[in-house]
Each structure stands twice: as structure tokens, then as C-alpha cells.
Amino acid sequence: GGANHLPIDLTSRGYRWCRTCRIVRPPRASHCPDCDNCVLRYDHHCPFVNNCVGQRNYHFFFGFITSVMCLAIMVLPVLFWFLNSSSFEDTMKLLMNVSSGVLQPVFYILILAGSLAALAALLSFVLWSYHVFLIATKRTTKEYRKNLENIDEEPTLCAERGPRLYDPWAQVDPMDLIRTDEAPLQTPGTMCSSGCWGDD
């Protein structure tokens, strides 16, 4: 394939041939099997946002996980304050005495929600800390997990976003998108369209 014809000076600088897209990939780019595209400075494919995280959207992804962590951390004190307030305890005691414990499941649901919020806060803090570590070491998730070198020592978060490789506003002819092996079959004429009853 094309990998055999790639010049040595390009391969030594980190350029590789993508067998799927049939293009020469720049350093730190990788092919995402989920999106079926090559992504510049590929970090990972995120199932939560259903998109690849790479050069052009890593800072948005980092902002997203920072927001999730802050939200989870802010929910915990409010929930614990609500569960530990004296008015809540008095209300729960009164309701349990009056209605013989009908609202007791509400109390357990609130405890379960608090436990889930604590777990979400812990997991989001671990994920956020991991990405802070990656940013500090100028590596991507893929480079860290596979022990790949950052050839050009470009930062992960604060680097330039790079040029757009396509124009999303360009006019596209829909007929250009139809592959010949997927082209719809021509619908045959009706059986009586050619004068079945003597209509010439």
C-alpha cells in the first residue's frame, strides 16, 4: 500500500499512512474506528458526547468534564445540608407518625440520590485529575495508554486549533454523495403503461 511509498523523512517526523482513509496522517493523528475518520491530535472517542476528542475540541471536552465535576461537588453539600437540617427531621418525624411511614421511601430515595451524587463527584474528579495530568505532561489518552512519544512536543490543551480541513458551508450536490454501488434502482413502468387496452 501507500505505507511502502512514504518517504523516510516523513516517517521519521511521525507521519503515517492510514490504510482505511488512504491518506498520509500528520503526527499525533489517528484513525477512530467509531467515527471512521482520521482525527488530528486524537485523544479518544468519548461515548458520553458520542464524538471523537481531538485537536479542535479537546478544550470543549475538558470544559465539559470540569463542569460535570463542579456540578457534582456543588450538589453534595446542598443535599447533606437538606438532609441534616432540623426542619427536615421534624417534617419527616411528623409525616412518619401521621401517615404511619408512607413517606419513609422518600427518605431512602434521597439517601440513594446522595450516594449516587457522591459517586459521580468522585468519578468525575478522577477523570478530571487524569486529564489535568495529561495536559501537564503534553500527552493524549492514546499516547499515554500505548506509551507513544509526543514527537513534536506540542501541548495538548493550549496548542493552536489548526485549520479546518473542510468547509461546512460549501455547497454539496446530493447526487455526488450517492455511490454507484448504492444508487437506487430505476423504478420500472407500470404493467399497463404501454397500451394494454389498445391505448396507442
C-alpha positions, 0 to 999 in steps of 0.5 A: 500500500501507500505505507511502502511509498512514504518517504523516510523523512516523513516517517521519521517526523511521525507521519503515517499512512492510514490504510482505511482513509488512504491518506498520509496522517500528520503526527499525533493523528489517528484513525477512530474506528467509531467515527471512521475518520482520521482525527488530528491530535486524537485523544479518544472517542468519548461515548458520553458526547458520542464524538471523537476528542481531538485537536479542535475540541479537546478544550470543549471536552475538558470544559465539559468534564470540569463542569460535570465535576463542579456540578457534582461537588456543588450538589453534595453539600446542598443535599447533606445540608437538606438532609441534616437540617432540623426542619427536615427531621421534624417534617419527616418525624411528623409525616412518619407518625401521621401517615404511619411511614408512607413517606419513609421511601422518600427518605431512602430515595434521597439517601440513594440520590446522595450516594449516587451524587457522591459517586459521580463527584468522585468519578468525575474528579478522577477523570478530571485529575487524569486529564489535568495530568495529561495536559501537564505532561503534553500527552493524549489518552492514546499516547499515554495508554500505548506509551507513544512519544509526543514527537513534536512536543506540542501541548495538548490543551493550549496548542493552536486549533489548526485549520479546518480541513473542510468547509461546512458551508460549501455547497454539496450536490446530493447526487455526488454523495450517492455511490454507484454501488448504492444508487437506487434502482430505476423504478420500472413502468407500470404493467399497463403503461404501454397500451394494454387496452389498445391505448396507442 
